[in-house]
Amino acid sequence: MQAVADDGFKFEISLSVLNHLGRNLYRNFITVLGEAISNSWDAEARNVWITIDKENSSFTIKDDGIGMTAEDFQGKFLKVGYSKRKDGTYKTEGERPFIGAKGIGKLALLSCAQKVSVFTKTEGNDYVGGVIDNSGLDAAIKSDMTPDQYPLEGLDFSLIEEPMEGHEHGTIIHFAGTKEHIRNSIAHLRKLIAMTFRFSVIDEDFTIHVNGDPVTVDDLKDLAGNTEFCWVVNSYSDEFIESFTGKAAEPIALTTTLNVSGFLATVVLPRHLKITGTDERATVDLFVNGRLREKNIIRHIPTQRILESYLYGQLHFDEMDSPGNDPFTSSREGIVEDDENFQSLLDYLKQTVLPHILDEWDKLRLERGREGDEDNTKRATKKQRTIKSLYSQAKGDYKPEDGENADKVEGWLNELAPDAEFNISAYVDCFLSENLVRKYMTNEKVELSGPSKTEVKDWRDRETKRKGEANISFTIRRDNDDLSYLGMDHMAKSIEGKGDPGPNPSLIKDAVSYKPVRNAVGHTGLLTDNAKTHLSMTFENIKGRIRTLLKGP
């Protein structure tokens, strides 16, 4: 059914200004969807249905709000700059806080389709509305027409035959010619919508449907499932936080005197922030009255620390939208940076929250044997962090996924962690120190002492015997020279010669002192605290002596 716009609806603004305000300000498809959804929220809608038809490059947004009369459509919707707040009202009759403010957000709808058809009705009345054809609008702007010279086109009701069924009141907007803007899959659009609108996933009185199915926290289950740690601000709670499972630890409380609530969370790996199949990443976002107002607010206070690669969250600061205060940019995609409330929030994040979370995150990650803040050398050196990570990865090969002993084995692995980390470090020191001494002796052509030659012969004989017992015919040692059969004590005696060095520093003394504990490490023994202290102190002496040897005369 074709209808003519008998009412002569037209924009109440210069068409050139309309062009700059509406069609050039909005670059993000989700932002465009957001404006339509926000209008539905302000119109007391309980549901918004988004139906995407990729095959025909079109989509429809329908709500069950109060709708508009012809007077409302002309005097409010088409009057650019009309604000629902002009009389000081900041809430709907149903006590919802208004999201719209400047009255220009509706122009976003012009930016994503060649032709936009608006159908709206109040209860008990017929539809009114009109069609904005961007090709015609372009011609009107080019010809410098006035709004009176460019009336909206009539409605084609065949476009909304299905959405009209059972639609007693509300608004339906049909977008035609939208191929560039709906290239993401439906699943990915659902995720982006869920992340952009807090009320779409947790408000029982407002539901967004995409192609017939409601958007819920399940659309973010990948992100929730890969969340490792969470900090909640001022006792905030919602269904999304409650959906954290598996890897997530119990939420940690944060408080502030600012009237802010929300959460910050970290994922197991940076790649888990990526929204699969899109260019989007989860970030720390600012919401006001349930709507995303500033994405990735951490970019205003970059720290260059690794935490930023793992962090995301939502902070809700409804106080920013208060009488006499309009902190939102004209594009509705950001906050005016010098806004006092916004600066207070950034200061709180910079001075208190981020340093606190960074420190706690590093501690918690280390406890799990994962990469943390390697710049925090007070807590653990880079070497210690690497060893913890190595053990954590290695123990995964021994953890049974299920079975009655799974928890017991997990306990054993955790119990062995401190000893394993010490022994790994000790073995690396043993390996490096002894092999560097071998390299030094080869380079300096140091002659082996008599006892050392005897030691070599004994070890060669033992090895030959054991290879025979094991039926091994291949060569085991890559360097099959005599030095590979000697420990630090024999090599030290060959380097420093015979005799008692007395009170002077001596590699011989340290090598003899460290041998028993070194052998325990080599045989995977668990050391006492005294043995660990003894070995650590002896290693420092040995490393000092080796550095002196390698430096040369």
Secondary structure, DSSP 8 states (H G I E B T S, - for coil): -B---TT----SS-HHHHIIIIITT---HHHHHHHHHHHHHHTT-SEEEEEEETTTTEEEEEE-S----HHHIIIIISSTT--TTTTS--B-TTS-B----SS-GGGGGGGS-SEEEEEEE-TTS--EEEEEEHHHHHHHHHTT--GGGS--B--BGGGGHHHHTT--SEEEEEEES-GGGG-S-HHHHHHHHHHHBHHHHH-TT-EEEETTEE--GGGGHHHHHTEEEEEEETT---HHHHT--TT----EEE--SSS-EEEEEEESSGGGGB-TTSS-B--EEEEETTEEEES-GGGGS---SGGGGTEEEEEE-GGGS-TT---B-TTSSSB-TT-HHHHHHHHHIIIIIHHHHHHHHHHHHHHTT----TT-TTT--HHHHHHHHHHHHHHTTT--SSSTTHHHHHHHHHHHHHHHHHHHHHHHHHHHHHHHHHHHHHHHT----HHHHHHHHHHHHHHHHHHHHTT--S---SS-SGGGG--HHHHHHHHH-SS--TTS--HHHHHHHHHHHHHHHHTT----HHHHHHHHHHHHHHHHHHHHHHH--
